[in-house]
């Protein structure tokens, strides 16, 4: 039916006038709206503010419509009629992008709906213009009727969504200023992250591609990490297909949820909207956290589970088990006790899910234990059953990892010990120590780092002095254990990794969960008061703005034209080009004989699995490297007699250990450049007649 309607419009309505005018309309649709916009500004000269608001809302709606249309195109992947139908009346170029929905229609109707809402008299001509633009997309041969119909509905709905947000903001900005700012910021930045993921310049990182490989082979656990990341990616790609957007879909979601939990926890601890909004927005604009709002690695869900566990733990311990007001109240204690128990049970499940994501979730046990130990008002929990039930429940949720490791010679335990350099014994290295401190200053941003650490320490010191000197014992009690709660969930984490950096290299993101409560404590210290000094406001504003600028630049580092070695995003570039080149060789060789693709690096093997057309199964040979997940999957014994493509990074010769495994081989290179700078060079070997290899002994984990 869609094709029939398309043929009727594209060919049945063909005439010289439409052939002349429709290509102009479809290529320059904004020209149709310019007279209307000028008319509105001229006739509404006494209401300039209204006109500006209307245009702004319409423009925002168009931006969101355009971005959403691009996202939906990659999800539906519908070919354009000019790509698949013969004999059509094609009047413009047929682009390589997908067809459903029509962005022209979505944008035209979104803009028309925006102006028509505010200027009712212009409604009919505005919608008529939108219809003409949508019609032109069918007539020139690049869209089906259903593309433009859905695009029109999408654009209209998006405008009314933007309008609803505007009205809500206008109503709430006066009575809940900081809450409104936080919600709008979270909504805006999350939306922008989705658009960035869909249209941004960055390919999947090697870790993301590897976790996607895991999602194609679901298991109880994996060599280096728990299974949560694989389950999440498997679910999103099951819904939306094996695309970069689908793989990264949950990253903005988890960051937004984490910021909301930080906001809620800060508000519950300090009762201050200003501090809560500041702490919640810091999660969005700090480079360390914002990176995991677009990259779907284990840190994205891990920070969410850690923050959720913090909030549940606070809810479970913030009041005594038998509040005085409930003593003797019929049914009151039962309801309260049931609520507290529920928080403990949810806490156990959340910690277990966090452990399935990243093993450093175990720090939560340590931090919670230290808090309960040093908070004399909460030591009674050691005598109650709830914490122990939560602990056992978390282990039960985590049990798939234990079972998997028992079946695989405790590979994860060996790997984790290797990461911690246990076998190397005790040694001191100030090089790694200063590298770690420098990395923390860099990923938090310099001014903000010192403000956060200073504020977190002063928060604890100030609360202790208040507890000693205050005559209001009930108020000082709350201040004391809230500051203890925050202190024991940031200081052990940061101190541990600071000490560990004296022994071995510590990655910049390993201590990131410690900053959650440090952010909250510093926000409370600086902003939890009736009046904030002007100098403090200026200092916090500069720190906030500098962090935001650095975060934005980190998303588009090309504006700085950094050398490849200094550009942190360079490791996320060049993989698509490699996949396309290997895909050409793969198709050429496969026409003669079965072929497999392999590398000596799990990063390269994973990227090839994703970016080679057809997403073939890839392998990773062990040539004196540490163990990885590909060694557990194996499969080389099934490949004897096939040809192969072997890929390594750099200008390399064919490895000696592989020369006897093939009858012959030939080498070619691929150099990927960005702005005339060499990004990466690959060595690609065509290998013929695989004869098999002896199993390699695993010597390093």
N, C-alpha and C positions, 0 to 999 in steps of 0.2 A: 504493500500500500504506500509506504514511504517513497519507494522508487518510482511508483506510478505517479504520485503527486509531483515528485521532482521532475520527471520527464514532461509532465503537462506544463509546468511553469518554465522550465529551462528550454524546452523545445517547442511545445504547443503554443506558447505565448510569444514566441520569437518575432520581433519586428525591428526595423531600422532605428526607431526612436529609442526603444529600450536598449538596443545594442550600443547606442551612443551614450546615453545618460547613466545607465546602471553601473558600468565600470568606474565612472567618476564618483558616484555616490558611495560605492563600496570601498574605494580607495581613500576618499576624503570625507568621511561621514560628519566630521566636526564642522565642515563648512555649512551644513544644513542648520546647525544649531546657533551659529554666530549671529544671524539676524534676530533670532528669538532672544538671545542673551542681551544684545544691545537694546532691544525693545523693552525688556524688563527693567534694565538699569535706567533707561530714559523715563519710562512711565512711573517708576518707583523711586524717583530721585529724592523724595521726602522720606523714604524708608530704606536708606542705603544699608543700614545694619541688617535689616531683614533679607535684602538681596544677597548680601555677603554670606550670611548664615545659610541661605538656601543653596547657593553655589558651592559652599564648602561641604555641606552634607551630601549634595549630589556628586561632587568630585570624589569624596571618600567612598561613597557607594560604588562609583565606577571603578575605583582602584581595587576594592574588595571583589567586585564582580569579575573583573579581569583576572585577578589572581585565582579566584575560585574556579573560573572556567578553565584555566590552564591545568589546575590540579585534577579536575574531573576528566579532562582530555586524556591525561596519562593513566587514569584509572580505567576508563572505558575502552581506550585505544581503538576507536572506530575509524576506519579509513574514510577519507573524503570521497565523494562520488567521482571527482575528477581523477582519483587514483585507481578506481576499480571498474568504472563504467565506460563503455565504448560509445563513440559517436555523440558525445554531449556538446553543447554549445558553450565552450570554455572561453571566457572573455578576459580573464586575468590569470596570473601565474598560479599554478597549483602547488602550494607549499607542502613540505614534508610533515607538517604537524597533523595531529588527529582532528576529527570532525565534530565530535559531540562533547559539549554543546557549542553553539556559536557565540564567541566572545563579542562579536559585533552586536548581535541581538541583545545579549545580556547587558552590555555597556549602554547601548542606546536606550533600552527600557529603564535601566536604573537611573540614568540621567534625566530622562523625561519624567519619570515618576517623582523624582526629587523636586524638580521645578514645578511640576503640575500641582504638587501638594501645597506648596507655598503660594503659588499664583494660579488660583483655580481657573481664571479666565483663559489661561494659556493651555489648559489641559488637552483639548481636542487637537490643536495643531501639533503640540509636542508629541503626543502618542501617535499621531499620523506620521510624523517624521520617523519615529522609531520603527513603525510598521514598514515604511518604505526602505529603510536601511536593512531591516531583517529580510525583506523580500529580495533585495538586491543580491544578497548572499546566495540565495537559491538560483536566481536568474543567471548569475555569472558562472555557476557550475561548481561552487566549492562547498556547498552545504546542502544537506537534506532538509525537508520541511520540519521534521521532528527536532533537528538541531536548533533551529531558530525558535521554535515554539518553546522548547525547554529553556533555551537561553533567555527568552523574554520573561518566562516565569521566574527564573533564577534571579535575574536583574531586579525585577520588581520586588521579590521577597527580600532580597538583600537591602534594598533601600528602606523598606519598612522595619527591618531589623536595626539598621543604623539610626533610623528615626526614633525607634523605641529606646535605644541606648542614649541618644541625645536628650530625650524627654526625661528619662530617669535621672541622668546626670544633672540636668537643670533643676529638677525637683530636690535632689539630695545633696547638691554641692554646698548648700548653706547649712543644713543641719548636721550632715556627716561629711565634712570636707575631706578629711584624710582617708576615710574609708572609701569614699567615691573615687579619689585620686588613685588609690591602690587598685581598686577593681578595674578602672579604665586602663591603667598602665598594664596590668596583667593581661587584660583582654587584647589590648593593642599589640603588645610585644609577642604574645602567643600567636596571634594572627600573622604577624610579620615573620615569625619563625617558620610557620607552615609554608608561606610563600617563598621564603629563602630556601627551604629544603627542596621545593619543587623547581625553582628557577636558578638557584645559586650555582656558583662555579665549582663547587667541591664534589669530587667523586667520593665513593665510600672509602672510609679509612680501612687499612688492612684488618684491624680488629673487627670492624663492622662486617666486612665481607666474610671473615672467619666465623663470626657468630651466625651469619646467615647460612653458612655451610653446616653449622650445627643444627640449625632449624630444619634442614633437609633430612637429617638423621636423628630424630628425637630419641632421647635416652634418659636414664635416671640422673646422670650427671656427665661431666666431661673432664678431660685431663687437667685443665688449669682453673676452671670455674664451675660453679653450680649451674643447674639447667634453666634457671628463670629467664635469662636473656634469650635463650633458644626458644622457649615456650612463647614468649611475647612476640618475637619476630615471626615465629610460625603462625601465630594467630593473625597478625596484621597482614602478612603476605597471603594467607589463606583468604582473607577478605578482599584484598586489593591487588593481588598479584605480586610477582617478584620484581618490584621496582624499588629504586632508591627511596622514593617517597614513602612507600609502604614499610620498608625496613626502619626508617627513621620516624615513623608516625608517632610513636609513643614518647619520643624525647621531649617535644614541647609540652605534651600533656603532663608528664611527670614533673617537669620543672614548674609548671603552673600550679599543680597540686601541692608541690613542696612549698612554694611561696605562700599559698593560702594557709597551709598548716603553720608556717613560721609566723604569719600575721596573727592567726588565732592564738597561738601559744604566747606570743608577746603581749597580746591584748589581755589574756587571762592572767598573766603573771604581773603586769604593771598597770593594767586598766587604763592604758593611755593609747589613744588612736594614732597620735603622731609617731610615737616610738614603734607601734605595730606596723604602720604603713612604711616607715623607713626601713625596718628590718626585712619586711616582706619584699620590698622593691630591690634591696641589695642583692637578693638571690638572683634577680633578673639581670642586673647590670654589671655584676662582677665577672670579669673574664673567666675565672675558674669555674663558676657555675653556669654561665651563659653558654659556654662551649658545649655542655651536655644538654642544652636545650635544642641543639640541632644534630648532635652526634649520638647515635643510639649504641652506646657502650654500656657496660655494667654499672657505671656511675649514675646514669640517669634513673633507673629504678631503685638503685641502692640508696641514693639521697632521699628519695620519697619514703622508702620503708624506714630509714633511720629517723626522719622527721616525724613520721606517723607514730613510730614507737615512742619518741620523746613526748608527744602530745598525750598518748594513751597512758604513759607512765606518770606524767604530771597529773592527769585526771584521777589516776588510781591512788596517788599518795598525797594529794594536796589537802585532804581533810582526814581527821582521825577516823578509825573504823566505826566508832560509836559517837556521833556528834551529840553534845549535851542537849540540844534542842529536841533530839529524837528519842531520848531516853524516856520511857514510859508512854510515848506516843503510840497508840495502837496501829500496828502495821507500818509505822514510819521506819523503824530500824530494819525491818525485813526488806522493804523496798530499797532503802539506802544500801544495805549490805549486798543485795542482789546486783545493784548498779556497779558497786566497786568491784565485785567479783567478775562482772562482765568485762570491765576495763582490763583486769589482769589476764583474763582469758584471751581477749583480743590482742593484748600486748604479746603474749606468748606466740600466737599465730603470726603476728607481724614480724617478730624477731626471727622466727623460723623462715618466713618468706625472704627476709633480708639476708639470712645465711645462704639460702638457695641462690641469691644474687651475687653476693660478695662476702668472702669469709671474714673481712674486717668488721662485719656486723657483730662479731664476738666481742668487740670493744664495749658493746652495750652492757654486757654482763659485768665487765670490770667497772665501768663508770657507775652503773646503778648500785653495785655492791659498795663502792667507796662512798657514794652519797648516803646510803642507808647507814653505813658504819659511822660516818662523821656527823650525821644529823641526829642528835640525841632524841629529838622529837619523833623520829621515824624508825628507831632501832627495833621497836616492837614488831616490825614487819618480819624480822628474822624468826619470830616465834609463831607466826601465822602461816597458814597453808597456802595462801594465794600465790606468793612469789615462787614457791617450789612447784606448784601446779603449772604456772606460766613457763618456768624453766623446762619442765618435762614436756610440755606441749610444744615448745619451740624445737626441742630435739626430735620430737615425733615428726614435725613438719620437715625437718632437715634430714630425716632418716634415709631418703632416697640417695643422697650423696654418700652416706656411710655404707649403704648396701653396695652401691656401684664401686666404691673404692675397695671394699672387701673382695669384690669379684675381679679387680684389676690391679692386684698387688700394691694397693695403697699409693697409686700413682700421684694423686693430688697431694698427699702428705709429703711425698718425696719432692714434688715440684715446689711446694710452699717452703720447705726447708731449704731448697736450693735458692729460691728467691730471697730468703732471709740470710743466705750465706752462712748457714750454721756450720757446715763442714770446714769453713775457713778458720774457725776459731776466733778468738778475740783479737781485734786489731783496731788501731785508731787512725782515721784519715780526716784531717781538717779540710782537705779538698772537697770531699763530699758534704761535709758539714756546712761550709760556706756556700756551696752550690745549692743545697736545700734551702737555706735562708734566702738566698737570692731568688730562687724559684718562687718562694712564697710571696716575697715582695712583688715579684713580677705578675703572678696570676691573681693577686688580690688588688694590685696597683699600689705604688709606694705610699702615697699619703693615706689612703684608706686602710692599708695594712697597719700602719702605726696607730691610727685612730682606733681601729677595732681592738688591737691588742691592749693599748693603753686603757680604753674604755672598759674592756672586760676585766682587767686587773683592778682598776679603780672601783668598779662596781662591787667587787668582792670586798675590798678593803673598806670602802665607805659603809657597806651594809654591816660589816663586823663592828665598826666603831659605833654605828647607830644602835646595834644590839646591846653594846656594853653601856652606852650612856643614856639610852632612851628610857623615859619613864612610862611610855605607852608600851607595855610588854606585849600586848596582843599584836600591835602593829609591827614591832621590832621582830616578833617571832616569824610573821609572814615574810618580812624582808630577809631575815636570816636564812630560812630554808629555801626561799626562792633563789637567793644568790648562791647558796650552796649547790642547789640543783643545776644551775647554769654552769657554775665553776667546775663541777666534777664531770660535766659532759663535754668540756672543751680542753681543760688543762692536761688530763692524762693522755689524750690523743696527740696533742701537739708536742708535749714533752717526750712521749715515747718515740715519735718519729724524729725529733730533734736528736735524741740520744742515738737512735738507730743510724742516723746520717754520719755519726762519728765512726761507724763500723763499715757501712756500705752505702752504695748509691740509693737514694730514696726519690721516687718519682714525685713530681709536683702535686699530683692529684691524690696521693695516698692519704694525706691528712685532711682532706676537704670536709669530712663529716664533723671535724672538731670546730669548724668555723660557724656552724649553725647556731649553737648557743653563744659563741663569742659575738656574733652579730647581734643577737637578742640582748645580751648583757650590755654591750656598748651602746646600743640604741636606748636601752633603759637608763643608762648612766647619763647620757647627754640630753635626752629628750623627755624623761619622765619627771617633769616638773611643770608648775603652772606657767612660769615664764622662762624662756631660754635666752641667754645672753646673745646679743647681736653678733659678737665675735665668734661664738660657737656656731651660730647659724651660717655665717660666712664660711667658716672652716669646713663644716659638713657639706655645704653646697659645692665648694671647690672639689672636695674629695669625691662627692657623688658625680659631679659633672666630668671629672677627669676619668673616673672609672667607666662612665658611659661612653665617652669618646674613644677610649682605648678598646672597649668591647666592640664598638661599631667598626673601627679600623681593623680589628682582628678578623671580622667577617669579610672585609674587602681589603686584604693586605696589598693588593696590586697598586693601590693609590700611593703607597710609599715606595714602590719599585724596589723592594728589598732584594738583596742577593738570595739565591736559592737556599743556601745553608742557614740563613737567618730567618727565612720565612717558615713559620711553623705549619703552614698549610701546604707546603710543597709535597709532603708525603701523601696528601690527598689528591694529587694531580698526576696526570700522565697514565692512569690505569685504563681509562676508556680507549685511548689510542693504542695501548698495548693489546687490549682485548680485540679491537677491530683488526689489527695486523695479524694476530695469531688466528683469528677467525678465518681470514682469507687463506692462510697457509693450511689450516685445518680442513677447509672445504676442498682445497686442491688435492691434498694428500688422501683424504677420505674417499675420493672418487676412484682410487686405485686399490686401497687396502684399509682395514680397520686401523684407527689411530687413537692414541690416548695422549693427554697433555699432563706434564708434570714439571716440578721445579725442586730445588733443594731448600726452599723457603716456604713456610706455611702462608706468609703474607702474599707472596706472588701466586701461589697455587689458589688461594682463596679469591684474590682479585680476578684471576683468569677464569675461575668458575663462574663468577658473576658477569663479567664484561665480555667474555667470548660469546658471540651470537649462538643461541640455542642452550646456553648455560650447561655445558657438558660436565660430567664428573671429572675432577682433576685429582692428581696424586702428588705426594711430596716425598722425595727420596731422602734417606738419612745419610748424609755425607759428613760425618764427624760434627754433627750439631746436637743440641739437646733434644730431648723427646718432645713431640707435640701430638695433637689429636689425630693427625693423619697416620701416625705410626700405629695407633690403636685400631683405626679402620682398616689399615693394610690394603690388600687387593692386588698387589703386584703379581702374585702367582697366577692370576687369571688373565694376564696380558701377554703372555709369551706368544711370539709369532706376529705381533702387531708392529706397526710403525709408531713413532712417537714424536712429540714436539717438546723439547726441553728448553726452559726459559730461566735465565739468571739475570740479576741486576749487575750492570757494569760490563766493561770490555774484558771478557773472560775466555779462556781456552776451555775446550771440552774436558771435564773432570777425568782424571786418570782412572778412577774406580768405575767409570761408566763405559770406558772404551771397549772392554771385553764383553759388555752386555749387549752390544749392537753389532750388526754386520758392518755398517758404515754410518757416517754422519756428515752433514755439511752445515756451515755456520753463516748466519747473516745477522746484522745488527739493526737496531731501531733506536733512533735518537729523538726524544720528545723535547720540544722547545716551548718556551713561553717568553714572548717579547724579545726574541733573538737570544735568549739565555738558555743554555742547556739545562733542562730540568732533570732528566734522567736518561741513561743509556742502558739498553737491554741487549743481551746476547741471546739470540734465538737459534736453536739447533734443530735441524730436520734429522731425525734418527730413523734408521731403517733396520728391520729385522730384530726385534727384541728377543734375547736368548735367556732372560731371567738373571737374577742376582742372588747371591747368598744373603741370608738374613743378617742385618747389621746389629751388633751388640749395643744396647743402650748403655752409654757410659755417663750421661749427664741428664739431669731432670730440670 
